[in-house]
Amino acid sequence: MDITTIADAAASLDLASIKSGMAILGAGIGIGIIGMKAAESTGRNPASFGKVLTISILLAALIEGVAFVAIFM
C-alpha cells in the first residue's frame, strides 16, 4: 500500500456515519443503564413498580428520539 492511497481513503471517509454510529451507541448504552437502574430500584422497593416503569419508558423514548435525529442528520 502506498501512502497516497491511505491518504485518499482517509479523505473520503464519511464522518457523518461515524457520528451517527457513536450517537446510536451512546443511546444503546443509556437505555441499558436505565433498564439496569429500573430493575435495581424495583428490586429495592417493589411498591414503586408503576412509577419506575413509567419514567423508564418515557426516558427510553426520549433517548431513542435523539438517536433517530442523529440518523437523519
Phi and psi restraints in degrees (range 20) as a CNS / XPLOR table:
assign (resid 1 and name C) (resid 2 and name N)
       (resid 2 and name CA) (resid 2 and name C) 1.0 -94.0 20.0 2
assign (resid 2 and name N) (resid 2 and name CA)
       (resid 2 and name C) (resid 3 and name N) 1.0 153.4 20.0 2
assign (resid 2 and name C) (resid 3 and name N)
       (resid 3 and name CA) (resid 3 and name C) 1.0 -64.9 20.0 2
assign (resid 3 and name N) (resid 3 and name CA)
       (resid 3 and name C) (resid 4 and name N) 1.0 -28.0 20.0 2
assign (resid 3 and name C) (resid 4 and name N)
       (resid 4 and name CA) (resid 4 and name C) 1.0 -71.1 20.0 2
assign (resid 4 and name N) (resid 4 and name CA)
       (resid 4 and name C) (resid 5 and name N) 1.0 -34.1 20.0 2
assign (resid 4 and name C) (resid 5 and name N)
       (resid 5 and name CA) (resid 5 and name C) 1.0 -69.5 20.0 2
assign (resid 5 and name N) (resid 5 and name CA)
       (resid 5 and name C) (resid 6 and name N) 1.0 -34.6 20.0 2
assign (resid 5 and name C) (resid 6 and name N)
       (resid 6 and name CA) (resid 6 and name C) 1.0 -66.6 20.0 2
assign (resid 6 and name N) (resid 6 and name CA)
       (resid 6 and name C) (resid 7 and name N) 1.0 -42.4 20.0 2
assign (resid 6 and name C) (resid 7 and name N)
       (resid 7 and name CA) (resid 7 and name C) 1.0 -65.2 20.0 2
assign (resid 7 and name N) (resid 7 and name CA)
       (resid 7 and name C) (resid 8 and name N) 1.0 -38.9 20.0 2
assign (resid 7 and name C) (resid 8 and name N)
       (resid 8 and name CA) (resid 8 and name C) 1.0 -65.5 20.0 2
assign (resid 8 and name N) (resid 8 and name CA)
       (resid 8 and name C) (resid 9 and name N) 1.0 -39.3 20.0 2
assign (resid 8 and name C) (resid 9 and name N)
       (resid 9 and name CA) (resid 9 and name C) 1.0 -65.9 20.0 2
assign (resid 9 and name N) (resid 9 and name CA)
       (resid 9 and name C) (resid 10 and name N) 1.0 -39.2 20.0 2
assign (resid 9 and name C) (resid 10 and name N)
       (resid 10 and name CA) (resid 10 and name C) 1.0 -69.1 20.0 2
assign (resid 10 and name N) (resid 10 and name CA)
       (resid 10 and name C) (resid 11 and name N) 1.0 -34.8 20.0 2
assign (resid 10 and name C) (resid 11 and name N)
       (resid 11 and name CA) (resid 11 and name C) 1.0 -70.9 20.0 2
assign (resid 11 and name N) (resid 11 and name CA)
       (resid 11 and name C) (resid 12 and name N) 1.0 -30.8 20.0 2
assign (resid 11 and name C) (resid 12 and name N)
       (resid 12 and name CA) (resid 12 and name C) 1.0 -90.1 20.0 2
assign (resid 12 and name N) (resid 12 and name CA)
       (resid 12 and name C) (resid 13 and name N) 1.0 5.1 20.0 2
assign (resid 12 and name C) (resid 13 and name N)
       (resid 13 and name CA) (resid 13 and name C) 1.0 -66.9 20.0 2
assign (resid 13 and name N) (resid 13 and name CA)
       (resid 13 and name C) (resid 14 and name N) 1.0 130.7 20.0 2
assign (resid 13 and name C) (resid 14 and name N)
       (resid 14 and name CA) (resid 14 and name C) 1.0 -87.9 20.0 2
assign (resid 14 and name N) (resid 14 and name CA)
       (resid 14 and name C) (resid 15 and name N) 1.0 104.5 20.0 2
assign (resid 14 and name C) (resid 15 and name N)
       (resid 15 and name CA) (resid 15 and name C) 1.0 -73.7 20.0 2
assign (resid 15 and name N) (resid 15 and name CA)
       (resid 15 and name C) (resid 16 and name N) 1.0 -22.0 20.0 2
assign (resid 15 and name C) (resid 16 and name N)
       (resid 16 and name CA) (resid 16 and name C) 1.0 -64.7 20.0 2
assign (resid 16 and name N) (resid 16 and name CA)
       (resid 16 and name C) (resid 17 and name N) 1.0 -39.4 20.0 2
assign (resid 16 and name C) (resid 17 and name N)
       (resid 17 and name CA) (resid 17 and name C) 1.0 -69.9 20.0 2
assign (resid 17 and name N) (resid 17 and name CA)
       (resid 17 and name C) (resid 18 and name N) 1.0 -32.8 20.0 2
assign (resid 17 and name C) (resid 18 and name N)
       (resid 18 and name CA) (resid 18 and name C) 1.0 -68.2 20.0 2
assign (resid 18 and name N) (resid 18 and name CA)
       (resid 18 and name C) (resid 19 and name N) 1.0 -41.6 20.0 2
assign (resid 18 and name C) (resid 19 and name N)
       (resid 19 and name CA) (resid 19 and name C) 1.0 -64.1 20.0 2
assign (resid 19 and name N) (resid 19 and name CA)
       (resid 19 and name C) (resid 20 and name N) 1.0 -41.1 20.0 2
assign (resid 19 and name C) (resid 20 and name N)
       (resid 20 and name CA) (resid 20 and name C) 1.0 -64.7 20.0 2
assign (resid 20 and name N) (resid 20 and name CA)
       (resid 20 and name C) (resid 21 and name N) 1.0 -41.1 20.0 2
assign (resid 20 and name C) (resid 21 and name N)
       (resid 21 and name CA) (resid 21 and name C) 1.0 -62.8 20.0 2
assign (resid 21 and name N) (resid 21 and name CA)
       (resid 21 and name C) (resid 22 and name N) 1.0 -40.4 20.0 2
assign (resid 21 and name C) (resid 22 and name N)
       (resid 22 and name CA) (resid 22 and name C) 1.0 -66.0 20.0 2
assign (resid 22 and name N) (resid 22 and name CA)
       (resid 22 and name C) (resid 23 and name N) 1.0 -39.0 20.0 2
assign (resid 22 and name C) (resid 23 and name N)
       (resid 23 and name CA) (resid 23 and name C) 1.0 -65.4 20.0 2
assign (resid 23 and name N) (resid 23 and name CA)
       (resid 23 and name C) (resid 24 and name N) 1.0 -40.7 20.0 2
assign (resid 23 and name C) (resid 24 and name N)
       (resid 24 and name CA) (resid 24 and name C) 1.0 -69.6 20.0 2
assign (resid 24 and name N) (resid 24 and name CA)
       (resid 24 and name C) (resid 25 and name N) 1.0 -37.6 20.0 2
assign (resid 24 and name C) (resid 25 and name N)
       (resid 25 and name CA) (resid 25 and name C) 1.0 -61.8 20.0 2
assign (resid 25 and name N) (resid 25 and name CA)
       (resid 25 and name C) (resid 26 and name N) 1.0 -44.1 20.0 2
assign (resid 25 and name C) (resid 26 and name N)
       (resid 26 and name CA) (resid 26 and name C) 1.0 -63.7 20.0 2
assign (resid 26 and name N) (resid 26 and name CA)
       (resid 26 and name C) (resid 27 and name N) 1.0 -37.6 20.0 2
assign (resid 26 and name C) (resid 27 and name N)
       (resid 27 and name CA) (resid 27 and name C) 1.0 -66.0 20.0 2
assign (resid 27 and name N) (resid 27 and name CA)
       (resid 27 and name C) (resid 28 and name N) 1.0 -41.1 20.0 2
assign (resid 27 and name C) (resid 28 and name N)
       (resid 28 and name CA) (resid 28 and name C) 1.0 -63.3 20.0 2
assign (resid 28 and name N) (resid 28 and name CA)
       (resid 28 and name C) (resid 29 and name N) 1.0 -41.2 20.0 2
assign (resid 28 and name C) (resid 29 and name N)
       (resid 29 and name CA) (resid 29 and name C) 1.0 -65.6 20.0 2
assign (resid 29 and name N) (resid 29 and name CA)
       (resid 29 and name C) (resid 30 and name N) 1.0 -41.6 20.0 2
assign (resid 29 and name C) (resid 30 and name N)
       (resid 30 and name CA) (resid 30 and name C) 1.0 -62.8 20.0 2
assign (resid 30 and name N) (resid 30 and name CA)
       (resid 30 and name C) (resid 31 and name N) 1.0 -42.7 20.0 2
assign (resid 30 and name C) (resid 31 and name N)
       (resid 31 and name CA) (resid 31 and name C) 1.0 -67.2 20.0 2
assign (resid 31 and name N) (resid 31 and name CA)
       (resid 31 and name C) (resid 32 and name N) 1.0 -36.1 20.0 2
assign (resid 31 and name C) (resid 32 and name N)
       (resid 32 and name CA) (resid 32 and name C) 1.0 -63.5 20.0 2
assign (resid 32 and name N) (resid 32 and name CA)
       (resid 32 and name C) (resid 33 and name N) 1.0 -40.7 20.0 2
assign (resid 32 and name C) (resid 33 and name N)
       (resid 33 and name CA) (resid 33 and name C) 1.0 -66.7 20.0 2
assign (resid 33 and name N) (resid 33 and name CA)
       (resid 33 and name C) (resid 34 and name N) 1.0 -39.6 20.0 2
assign (resid 33 and name C) (resid 34 and name N)
       (resid 34 and name CA) (resid 34 and name C) 1.0 -60.7 20.0 2
assign (resid 34 and name N) (resid 34 and name CA)
       (resid 34 and name C) (resid 35 and name N) 1.0 -46.3 20.0 2
assign (resid 34 and name C) (resid 35 and name N)
       (resid 35 and name CA) (resid 35 and name C) 1.0 -62.4 20.0 2
assign (resid 35 and name N) (resid 35 and name CA)
       (resid 35 and name C) (resid 36 and name N) 1.0 -40.4 20.0 2
assign (resid 35 and name C) (resid 36 and name N)
       (resid 36 and name CA) (resid 36 and name C) 1.0 -63.7 20.0 2
assign (resid 36 and name N) (resid 36 and name CA)
       (resid 36 and name C) (resid 37 and name N) 1.0 -46.7 20.0 2
assign (resid 36 and name C) (resid 37 and name N)
       (resid 37 and name CA) (resid 37 and name C) 1.0 -71.4 20.0 2
assign (resid 37 and name N) (resid 37 and name CA)
       (resid 37 and name C) (resid 38 and name N) 1.0 -31.6 20.0 2
assign (resid 37 and name C) (resid 38 and name N)
       (resid 38 and name CA) (resid 38 and name C) 1.0 -66.5 20.0 2
assign (resid 38 and name N) (resid 38 and name CA)
       (resid 38 and name C) (resid 39 and name N) 1.0 -42.0 20.0 2
assign (resid 38 and name C) (resid 39 and name N)
       (resid 39 and name CA) (resid 39 and name C) 1.0 -65.5 20.0 2
assign (resid 39 and name N) (resid 39 and name CA)
       (resid 39 and name C) (resid 40 and name N) 1.0 -39.0 20.0 2
assign (resid 39 and name C) (resid 40 and name N)
       (resid 40 and name CA) (resid 40 and name C) 1.0 -65.0 20.0 2
assign (resid 40 and name N) (resid 40 and name CA)
       (resid 40 and name C) (resid 41 and name N) 1.0 -42.2 20.0 2
assign (resid 40 and name C) (resid 41 and name N)
       (resid 41 and name CA) (resid 41 and name C) 1.0 -66.3 20.0 2
assign (resid 41 and name N) (resid 41 and name CA)
       (resid 41 and name C) (resid 42 and name N) 1.0 -40.7 20.0 2
assign (resid 41 and name C) (resid 42 and name N)
       (resid 42 and name CA) (resid 42 and name C) 1.0 -68.4 20.0 2
assign (resid 42 and name N) (resid 42 and name CA)
       (resid 42 and name C) (resid 43 and name N) 1.0 -33.7 20.0 2
assign (resid 42 and name C) (resid 43 and name N)
       (resid 43 and name CA) (resid 43 and name C) 1.0 -66.8 20.0 2
assign (resid 43 and name N) (resid 43 and name CA)
       (resid 43 and name C) (resid 44 and name N) 1.0 -34.2 20.0 2
assign (resid 43 and name C) (resid 44 and name N)
       (resid 44 and name CA) (resid 44 and name C) 1.0 -77.7 20.0 2
assign (resid 44 and name N) (resid 44 and name CA)
       (resid 44 and name C) (resid 45 and name N) 1.0 -36.3 20.0 2
assign (resid 44 and name C) (resid 45 and name N)
       (resid 45 and name CA) (resid 45 and name C) 1.0 -138.9 20.0 2
assign (resid 45 and name N) (resid 45 and name CA)
       (resid 45 and name C) (resid 46 and name N) 1.0 87.5 20.0 2
assign (resid 45 and name C) (resid 46 and name N)
       (resid 46 and name CA) (resid 46 and name C) 1.0 -61.9 20.0 2
assign (resid 46 and name N) (resid 46 and name CA)
       (resid 46 and name C) (resid 47 and name N) 1.0 -21.3 20.0 2
assign (resid 46 and name C) (resid 47 and name N)
       (resid 47 and name CA) (resid 47 and name C) 1.0 -70.5 20.0 2
assign (resid 47 and name N) (resid 47 and name CA)
       (resid 47 and name C) (resid 48 and name N) 1.0 -20.0 20.0 2
assign (resid 47 and name C) (resid 48 and name N)
       (resid 48 and name CA) (resid 48 and name C) 1.0 -93.0 20.0 2
assign (resid 48 and name N) (resid 48 and name CA)
       (resid 48 and name C) (resid 49 and name N) 1.0 19.0 20.0 2
assign (resid 48 and name C) (resid 49 and name N)
       (resid 49 and name CA) (resid 49 and name C) 1.0 -57.4 20.0 2
assign (resid 49 and name N) (resid 49 and name CA)
       (resid 49 and name C) (resid 50 and name N) 1.0 -47.2 20.0 2
assign (resid 49 and name C) (resid 50 and name N)
       (resid 50 and name CA) (resid 50 and name C) 1.0 -63.8 20.0 2
assign (resid 50 and name N) (resid 50 and name CA)
       (resid 50 and name C) (resid 51 and name N) 1.0 -44.6 20.0 2
assign (resid 50 and name C) (resid 51 and name N)
       (resid 51 and name CA) (resid 51 and name C) 1.0 -66.7 20.0 2
assign (resid 51 and name N) (resid 51 and name CA)
       (resid 51 and name C) (resid 52 and name N) 1.0 -42.6 20.0 2
assign (resid 51 and name C) (resid 52 and name N)
       (resid 52 and name CA) (resid 52 and name C) 1.0 -65.5 20.0 2
assign (resid 52 and name N) (resid 52 and name CA)
       (resid 52 and name C) (resid 53 and name N) 1.0 -40.9 20.0 2
assign (resid 52 and name C) (resid 53 and name N)
       (resid 53 and name CA) (resid 53 and name C) 1.0 -63.4 20.0 2
assign (resid 53 and name N) (resid 53 and name CA)
       (resid 53 and name C) (resid 54 and name N) 1.0 -43.4 20.0 2
assign (resid 53 and name C) (resid 54 and name N)
       (resid 54 and name CA) (resid 54 and name C) 1.0 -62.4 20.0 2
assign (resid 54 and name N) (resid 54 and name CA)
       (resid 54 and name C) (resid 55 and name N) 1.0 -46.9 20.0 2
assign (resid 54 and name C) (resid 55 and name N)
       (resid 55 and name CA) (resid 55 and name C) 1.0 -65.9 20.0 2
assign (resid 55 and name N) (resid 55 and name CA)
       (resid 55 and name C) (resid 56 and name N) 1.0 -39.5 20.0 2
assign (resid 55 and name C) (resid 56 and name N)
       (resid 56 and name CA) (resid 56 and name C) 1.0 -64.6 20.0 2
assign (resid 56 and name N) (resid 56 and name CA)
       (resid 56 and name C) (resid 57 and name N) 1.0 -43.3 20.0 2
assign (resid 56 and name C) (resid 57 and name N)
       (resid 57 and name CA) (resid 57 and name C) 1.0 -66.1 20.0 2
assign (resid 57 and name N) (resid 57 and name CA)
       (resid 57 and name C) (resid 58 and name N) 1.0 -40.7 20.0 2
assign (resid 57 and name C) (resid 58 and name N)
       (resid 58 and name CA) (resid 58 and name C) 1.0 -62.8 20.0 2
assign (resid 58 and name N) (resid 58 and name CA)
       (resid 58 and name C) (resid 59 and name N) 1.0 -46.2 20.0 2
assign (resid 58 and name C) (resid 59 and name N)
       (resid 59 and name CA) (resid 59 and name C) 1.0 -67.6 20.0 2
assign (resid 59 and name N) (resid 59 and name CA)
       (resid 59 and name C) (resid 60 and name N) 1.0 -38.8 20.0 2
assign (resid 59 and name C) (resid 60 and name N)
       (resid 60 and name CA) (resid 60 and name C) 1.0 -63.6 20.0 2
assign (resid 60 and name N) (resid 60 and name CA)
       (resid 60 and name C) (resid 61 and name N) 1.0 -38.3 20.0 2
assign (resid 60 and name C) (resid 61 and name N)
       (resid 61 and name CA) (resid 61 and name C) 1.0 -66.1 20.0 2
assign (resid 61 and name N) (resid 61 and name CA)
       (resid 61 and name C) (resid 62 and name N) 1.0 -39.5 20.0 2
assign (resid 61 and name C) (resid 62 and name N)
       (resid 62 and name CA) (resid 62 and name C) 1.0 -66.1 20.0 2
assign (resid 62 and name N) (resid 62 and name CA)
       (resid 62 and name C) (resid 63 and name N) 1.0 -39.6 20.0 2
assign (resid 62 and name C) (resid 63 and name N)
       (resid 63 and name CA) (resid 63 and name C) 1.0 -66.6 20.0 2
assign (resid 63 and name N) (resid 63 and name CA)
       (resid 63 and name C) (resid 64 and name N) 1.0 -41.6 20.0 2
assign (resid 63 and name C) (resid 64 and name N)
       (resid 64 and name CA) (resid 64 and name C) 1.0 -64.1 20.0 2
assign (resid 64 and name N) (resid 64 and name CA)
       (resid 64 and name C) (resid 65 and name N) 1.0 -33.8 20.0 2
assign (resid 64 and name C) (resid 65 and name N)
       (resid 65 and name CA) (resid 65 and name C) 1.0 -62.0 20.0 2
assign (resid 65 and name N) (resid 65 and name CA)
       (resid 65 and name C) (resid 66 and name N) 1.0 -40.4 20.0 2
assign (resid 65 and name C) (resid 66 and name N)
       (resid 66 and name CA) (resid 66 and name C) 1.0 -63.9 20.0 2
assign (resid 66 and name N) (resid 66 and name CA)
       (resid 66 and name C) (resid 67 and name N) 1.0 -38.6 20.0 2
assign (resid 66 and name C) (resid 67 and name N)
       (resid 67 and name CA) (resid 67 and name C) 1.0 -65.5 20.0 2
assign (resid 67 and name N) (resid 67 and name CA)
       (resid 67 and name C) (resid 68 and name N) 1.0 -40.1 20.0 2
assign (resid 67 and name C) (resid 68 and name N)
       (resid 68 and name CA) (resid 68 and name C) 1.0 -66.8 20.0 2
assign (resid 68 and name N) (resid 68 and name CA)
       (resid 68 and name C) (resid 69 and name N) 1.0 -37.4 20.0 2
assign (resid 68 and name C) (resid 69 and name N)
       (resid 69 and name CA) (resid 69 and name C) 1.0 -62.8 20.0 2
assign (resid 69 and name N) (resid 69 and name CA)
       (resid 69 and name C) (resid 70 and name N) 1.0 -40.6 20.0 2
assign (resid 69 and name C) (resid 70 and name N)
       (resid 70 and name CA) (resid 70 and name C) 1.0 -64.9 20.0 2
assign (resid 70 and name N) (resid 70 and name CA)
       (resid 70 and name C) (resid 71 and name N) 1.0 -34.8 20.0 2
assign (resid 70 and name C) (resid 71 and name N)
       (resid 71 and name CA) (resid 71 and name C) 1.0 -66.5 20.0 2
assign (resid 71 and name N) (resid 71 and name CA)
       (resid 71 and name C) (resid 72 and name N) 1.0 -43.7 20.0 2
assign (resid 71 and name C) (resid 72 and name N)
       (resid 72 and name CA) (resid 72 and name C) 1.0 -84.0 20.0 2
assign (resid 72 and name N) (resid 72 and name CA)
       (resid 72 and name C) (resid 73 and name N) 1.0 -8.4 20.0 2
